[in-house]
Amino acid sequence: MQLIRTLFIAVLSLSCLAAQAQWQWVDNAGRKVFSDQPPPLDVPAKNILKQPAKTASLAAAPAAPASAGATVGAAAAPQLSADDKDLLAKKKKAAADALARIKEESDSLAKIKATNCEKAKANQALLDSGVRMAVTNAKGEREFLDDAARKGEAQRTRAAIDTNCQ
């Protein structure tokens, strides 16, 4: 029984050590935030209330002396590793590819609209000429357009011209 109690106390104390590796900071809205991850880069150092012991010793270490051309207190730009540079290059390439795809699609749509516009204008010219027109029905028989059918076809053609010829 004594061994179980000792083991339980040891496990409990180890779990407390894991809980101490927490970050605590005040966010931009003034609320306290508790996390096992470090705060975002936009949180100033003065707002960090608690951090794990390993990172606290690193943060307390003095910074390297500034070069003659640099101003004291200015934050140095982070150095990107080779993996970060590759990731950045891949992101730029993916964005460029997406823009190229969008441009190709818009060019394709413009070509289709231009073709439809030309066909609609040719159909409108044919309707305006007064020539007898025939259409093929579902049975494959040829039917000539009467005045009502010609008027309906003219309205559909005008609508096609309005949408495609802009």
C-alpha positions as CSV (number, residue, x, y, z in Angstrom):
1,M,0.0,0.0,0.0
2,Q,2.9,2.3,0.8
3,L,4.4,1.6,-2.6
4,I,1.2,2.5,-4.4
5,R,0.9,5.7,-2.5
6,T,4.5,6.7,-3.3
7,L,4.1,5.8,-7.0
8,F,0.9,7.9,-7.2
9,I,2.6,10.9,-5.6
10,A,5.5,10.5,-8.1
11,V,3.2,10.4,-11.1
12,L,1.2,13.4,-9.8
13,S,4.4,15.4,-9.3
14,L,5.6,14.5,-12.9
15,S,2.3,15.7,-14.3
16,C,2.7,19.0,-12.5
17,L,6.0,19.5,-14.3
18,A,4.4,19.0,-17.6
19,A,1.8,21.6,-16.7
20,Q,4.5,24.1,-15.9
21,A,5.7,24.1,-19.5
22,Q,3.0,26.6,-20.4
23,W,2.9,30.0,-22.0
24,Q,0.8,32.9,-20.6
25,W,0.4,36.3,-22.2
26,V,-2.0,39.1,-22.6
27,D,-3.5,39.4,-26.1
28,N,-4.3,42.6,-28.0
29,A,-7.8,42.6,-26.6
30,G,-6.5,42.5,-23.0
31,R,-7.4,38.9,-22.2
32,K,-5.0,36.4,-20.6
33,V,-4.2,33.6,-22.9
34,F,-2.8,30.2,-21.6
35,S,-1.2,27.9,-24.2
36,D,1.4,25.2,-24.7
37,Q,2.5,27.0,-27.9
38,P,4.4,30.3,-27.9
39,P,2.4,33.5,-28.6
40,P,2.1,34.9,-32.1
41,L,4.8,37.3,-33.3
42,D,2.6,40.3,-33.0
43,V,2.4,40.0,-29.2
44,P,5.1,42.3,-27.7
45,A,7.6,40.8,-25.2
46,K,6.2,42.9,-22.4
47,N,2.8,41.2,-22.7
48,I,4.3,37.7,-22.1
49,L,3.6,36.9,-18.5
50,K,5.0,33.3,-18.3
51,Q,7.0,31.0,-20.5
52,P,8.7,27.7,-20.1
53,A,12.0,27.7,-18.3
54,K,14.1,26.6,-21.3
55,T,12.9,29.5,-23.5
56,A,13.0,31.9,-20.6
57,S,16.8,31.4,-20.3
58,L,17.2,31.9,-24.0
59,A,15.1,35.1,-24.0
60,A,17.1,36.5,-21.1
61,A,20.5,36.0,-22.9
62,P,22.0,39.2,-24.2
63,A,21.7,39.9,-27.9
64,A,24.7,40.0,-30.2
65,P,26.3,43.4,-30.5
66,A,24.8,45.5,-33.2
67,S,26.9,46.3,-36.3
68,A,28.0,49.9,-36.9
69,G,25.3,50.5,-39.5
70,A,22.4,49.0,-37.5
71,T,20.3,50.9,-35.0
72,V,20.2,49.7,-31.5
73,G,16.8,48.1,-30.5
74,A,15.8,47.4,-34.1
75,A,14.6,43.9,-34.7
76,A,16.7,41.8,-37.0
77,A,15.0,40.2,-39.9
78,P,14.6,36.4,-39.4
79,Q,16.9,34.3,-41.4
80,L,15.1,31.7,-43.5
81,S,16.4,28.2,-43.6
82,A,16.7,26.3,-46.9
83,D,13.5,24.5,-46.2
84,D,11.7,27.8,-45.6
85,K,13.1,29.2,-48.8
86,D,11.9,26.1,-50.7
87,L,8.5,26.4,-49.2
88,L,8.3,30.1,-50.1
89,A,9.3,29.3,-53.7
90,K,6.7,26.6,-53.9
91,K,4.0,28.9,-52.6
92,K,5.0,31.6,-55.1
93,K,5.0,29.0,-58.0
94,A,1.5,27.7,-56.9
95,A,0.2,31.3,-56.8
96,A,1.6,32.0,-60.3
97,D,0.1,28.7,-61.6
98,A,-3.3,29.6,-60.2
99,L,-3.2,33.0,-61.8
100,A,-2.2,31.4,-65.1
101,R,-5.1,29.0,-64.9
102,I,-7.5,31.7,-64.2
103,K,-6.2,33.7,-67.1
104,E,-6.5,30.7,-69.4
105,E,-10.1,30.1,-68.3
106,S,-11.0,33.7,-68.9
107,D,-9.4,33.7,-72.3
108,S,-11.3,30.5,-73.2
109,L,-14.6,32.0,-72.0
110,A,-13.9,35.1,-74.1
111,K,-13.2,33.0,-77.2
112,I,-16.4,31.0,-76.6
113,K,-18.4,34.3,-76.2
114,A,-16.9,35.7,-79.4
115,T,-17.9,32.6,-81.3
116,N,-21.4,32.6,-79.9
117,C,-21.7,36.4,-80.7
118,E,-20.7,35.8,-84.4
119,K,-23.2,32.9,-84.8
120,A,-26.0,34.9,-83.2
121,K,-25.3,37.9,-85.4
122,A,-25.3,35.6,-88.5
123,N,-28.5,34.1,-87.4
124,Q,-30.1,37.5,-86.8
125,A,-29.0,38.6,-90.3
126,L,-30.7,35.5,-91.7
127,L,-33.9,36.1,-89.8
128,D,-33.9,39.8,-90.9
129,S,-33.5,38.8,-94.6
130,G,-37.0,37.3,-94.8
131,V,-35.8,34.1,-96.4
132,R,-37.9,31.0,-95.6
133,M,-36.3,29.1,-92.8
134,A,-36.8,25.5,-91.8
135,V,-35.9,23.5,-88.7
136,T,-35.7,19.8,-88.1
137,N,-38.1,18.5,-85.4
138,A,-37.5,15.6,-83.0
139,K,-38.7,13.1,-85.6
140,G,-36.2,14.4,-88.1
141,E,-38.9,16.0,-90.3
142,R,-38.3,19.4,-91.8
143,E,-40.7,22.2,-90.7
144,F,-40.8,25.7,-92.0
145,L,-41.0,28.6,-89.6
146,D,-44.2,30.6,-89.6
147,D,-44.3,34.3,-88.4
148,A,-44.8,33.4,-84.7
149,A,-42.0,30.9,-84.7
150,R,-39.7,33.4,-86.6
151,K,-40.6,36.1,-84.0
152,G,-39.7,33.7,-81.1
153,E,-36.5,32.8,-82.8
154,A,-35.6,36.5,-83.3
155,Q,-36.2,37.1,-79.6
156,R,-33.9,34.2,-78.6
157,T,-31.2,35.5,-81.0
158,R,-31.4,39.0,-79.6
159,A,-31.0,37.6,-76.1
160,A,-28.0,35.6,-77.3
161,I,-26.5,38.8,-78.8
162,D,-27.1,40.8,-75.7
163,T,-25.3,38.2,-73.5
164,N,-22.4,37.4,-75.8
165,C,-21.7,40.6,-77.7
166,Q,-20.4,43.0,-75.0
